[in-house]
Amino acid sequence: MLDEITVQVIGCFKPGVITIIAFPGVGILDGGSTIKLPTKMISANLRMPNSEFIVVRAG
């Protein structure tokens, strides 16, 4: 089964790592969560803060 999760880029706080928030607009206390991904996993045109895209996760 594949899950599609809407995410939004927060920023790059460490070299080589992009921090994103899953389920933007749902606050961290209400089920949103931050995820750190290697920069190379995200296309260069989606790395800017506030960029939104869909992550497909096999679950």
Order of alpha helices (4+ residues) and beta strands (2+ residues): beta-beta-beta-beta
